[in-house]
Amino acid sequence: MEGDDCGFHYGDGTNEAQDNDFPTVERSRLQEMLSLLGLETYQMQKLSLQDSLQISFDSMKNWAPQVPKDLPWHFLRKLQALNAEARNTTMVLDMPPDARPAEKENQMEEMIYWDPAEDIAADDIYSFSELPTPDTPVNPLDLLCALLLSSDSFLQQEIVLKMSLCQFALPLVLPDSENHYHTFLLWALRAVVRTWWSQPPRGLGSLREDSVVLSRAPTFSFVRMDVSSNSKSQLLNAILSPGRRQWDCFWHRDLNLGTNPREIADGLVEISWFFPSGRDDLDVFPEPVAFLNLRGDIGSHWLQFKLLTEISSAVFILTDNISKKEYKLLYSMKESTTKYYFILSPYRGKRNTNLRFLNKLIPVLKIDHSHVLVKVSSTDSESFVRRIRGIVGSVVRSPCRRVSVEDMAHAARKLGLRIDEDCEECQKAKDRMERITRKIKDIDAYRRDELRLQGDPGRKAAQVEREFCQLQWAPDPPEKHRAELRRRFLELRMQQNGQEPTSGVQEFIAGISSPSPGERQYFLRWMEWGLARVGQPRLRQPPETLLTLRPKLSGASDLSESLWPEPLGVEHFLREMGQFYEAESCLVEAGRLPAGQRRFAHFPGLAVELLLLGLPLELVDGGTLSIPVRWVTGLLKELHIRLDRRSRLVVLSALGIPGTGKSMLLNTMFGLRFATGRICSPRGAFMQLITVAEGFSQDLGCDHILVIDSGGLISGALTSAGDRFELEASLATLLMGLSNVTVVSLAETRDIPPAILHAFLRLEKTGHMPNYQFVYQNFHDMPAPSPKPRERRQLLEPPSDLNRAAAQMEKQGGGFRTLAGLAFCDPERQHVWHVPGLWHGAPPMAAVSLGYSEAIFELKRCLLENIRNGLSNQNKNIQQLIELVRRL
């Protein structure tokens, strides 16, 4: 058979053929690139997510890379900030003015480009030791591959997630010529969740949210054979771009520095999707469609090409020449059921030779003349793109192969590619998660049967303790009533302590008790995704949009009643552990239980390990809207032990009603993992820890920053809501009282929630006032100009009825003042920030806007500057924070 002469035998899963494809010069090329980027030290001990999130000197400046070793850190910081320019690898030469060439002496920055013809002689073209120099710019795809190869699984996942938010094409198959294998990045893509408009053939459409790893879609691959004068990436960008707005999902040669040669990224397979929005003027296709792009020539990367042919509905081959070698390669695909299309250029290649081989391939690949397209010139780009879209659309409408990323990974595994998820730690963690989630059939029943301590005894205990605390502040509290409350409280705690952890909770505890930090992290991520799929509550009514959902408030005072459905999450299992610890601690304090008989004293240590791994921990119980003081105190004490001498803290809190973008703001600012973008969000307040680099902690004045997100605590309840409003005001006072810095996130210019205003008035009496910043986020496509001083003062003046109500609750009578009139508030100072809209374009195909990213960076710089200058009041150590929690 003609196909057998090609010598490509990758289907048996061995690496023999791969070894032949990667000669010694290839292997040294990867090492040279890692050395150039300063990443060679991370080949044994991989770069971690915690390493990339540390606060350092560079966190406060918008610096440009000057040498190649700056590029990985510059890329990570830009990506963390969701900056659309993260892929720009331009370097600025840092040289004294007198050393600059005379013709450039007036320029502040000089871009350095590499011309291969000037640096390397023709006979030394493969002598790669001469290539890396300090001034050599790096192709962005080489930078991405080198960084992914140097990162652990969790940093890889974070990189891919942030790239997704920036609408960058995502790496699917990562080449590694040095170690003779390629990696299919299934785990790295797990965290990417997208929302799109799903329109069934009949009936009403609706928003659908799902993991890109699990949802099936028609898949189209674009590859290059030998040489092509047409750019695959530019063509793909045009196909994916709605209307006349061009998205640069795939990096291409006409972008800044895009023409630099790839050194290690050939063989990379990238993936991107089109997702419909429900708008006819924007939707290129009626359903999600996946697009794959193979970097490099298919002849040199046959394994990747074979994978694409097995998972694609159609493959588009761009080429200028079809020679005998390429003909043999394609002839070997004669058994494939995939549709093939050729895109040729009439101005390049040997036309007669191309036609002869195409005529031979027509019966072999089961194609006809309509499968051969000629791109005449750049002037016909729009019509050509419409033609390609028409072909894709017709394939989508017909019965065709639909695959998920999991299906792709299954095919890749059969071909011998390494799957990043197949490691033992990951699979053990997945099995444990499945043992827990397979028991969840009904959320309410599962909570009742498996999370028992959060039922009636837990809610009643929180209510009794709240009454008891309020009694402490009464002028003459009746002793009999206090004794009765104390008796009821201990009785409820004894009921809880008499319970045993259920099998699901025990399995969870075993998962977070693993001696391997990696297995613990895998388990937590698997639990988050597993619970997201089985633990979503049924909405009582469909939301209008993802951003406009608001809890429907009544004047009811039952604080345990859910304002809106809460999904089952990891926090519920940790909350159950907290209740066991809380009940046991109460009995020890009351002398009802000897300290030596404690069974759950180690629970805070387990939870703190998760905090140090980057998991947000619940500070305020979202079920009872109360602080489990003994549990939180236990967490902080354990944290103090773990941090040892580095326990100086600055506490930064963010308050605002759900949907004002505060969690997204914190995540973008510091790379955190607070829940965002879900219809049903957790209601509790959560805390997460950020490490300050040791070399910067003395200058900043702290070793860590504890960030608190108020979550769904502040619902915007009116003063007429009675107990609900009072509780929200108390919790807002507590969070602000613990804080050195408070960010108040607003969706509209004058919508300062009454509970937050109330907290400001309370805190003014105590003399403790955090450094605060009001952030107005623009949720429309209108530009958000910086406000003038008069506008700032108007922003800080809430409507008079709320103002008056808050003042009356603080017994200020008619002498109330506006927020702008409070002693600590100077509207001339930069207390008010106007942040542009999050999205550039219309979701789900919108990327994060550059204006949003830059505004958040400026806010971050200002906050860190205030901390460094001591404007955030005195920094705390953990012992002082524990005392504050008890007092407040």
CORVENZI-V861563 format. One record per run of one state. SS is the DSSP state (h for helix, s for strand, l for the rest). FROM is the first residue (numbers start at 1). TO is the last residue. If there is no record, write none. Layout:
BEGIN
SS&FROM&TO + SS&FROM&TO
END
This chain:
BEGIN
l&1&1 + h&2&6 + l&7&15 + h&16&21 + l&22&23 + h&24&36 + l&37&39 + h&40&42 + l&43&46 + s&47&47 + l&48&48 + h&49&53 + l&54&54 + s&55&55 + l&56&56 + h&57&60 + l&61&67 + h&68&80 + l&81&91 + s&92&92 + l&93&96 + h&97&99 + l&100&101 + h&102&104 + l&105&110 + s&111&111 + l&112&115 + h&116&119 + l&120&121 + h&122&124 + l&125&127 + h&128&130 + l&131&139 + h&140&149 + l&150&150 + s&151&151 + l&152&152 + h&153&165 + l&166&169 + s&170&174 + l&175&182 + s&183&184 + l&185&185 + h&186&189 + l&190&192 + s&193&198 + l&199&205 + s&206&211 + l&212&216 + s&217&224 + l&225&231 + h&232&240 + l&241&268 + s&269&274 + l&275&288 + s&289&297 + l&298&301 + h&302&311 + l&312&313 + s&314&318 + l&319&323 + h&324&331 + l&332&338 + s&339&344 + l&345&350 + h&351&365 + l&366&368 + h&369&371 + s&372&374 + l&375&377 + h&378&397 + l&398&401 + s&402&403 + l&404&404 + h&405&414 + l&415&417 + s&418&419 + h&420&422 + l&423&423 + h&424&437 + l&438&442 + h&443&450 + l&451&451 + h&452&454 + l&455&455 + h&456&472 + l&473&478 + h&479&497 + l&498&502 + h&503&512 + l&513&516 + h&517&534 + l&535&569 + h&570&589 + l&590&594 + h&595&597 + l&598&602 + h&603&612 + l&613&616 + s&617&621 + l&622&625 + s&626&626 + l&627&628 + h&629&643 + l&644&647 + s&648&655 + l&656&661 + h&662&670 + l&671&684 + s&685&692 + l&693&693 + h&694&700 + l&701&703 + s&704&709 + l&710&718 + h&719&721 + l&722&722 + h&723&738 + l&739&740 + s&741&746 + l&747&753 + h&754&766 + l&767&770 + s&771&777 + l&778&788 + h&789&795 + l&796&799 + h&800&809 + l&810&812 + h&813&815 + l&816&818 + h&819&821 + l&822&831 + s&832&835 + l&836&838 + s&839&840 + l&841&846 + s&847&848 + l&849&849 + h&850&868 + l&869&875 + s&876&877 + h&878&887 + l&888&888
END
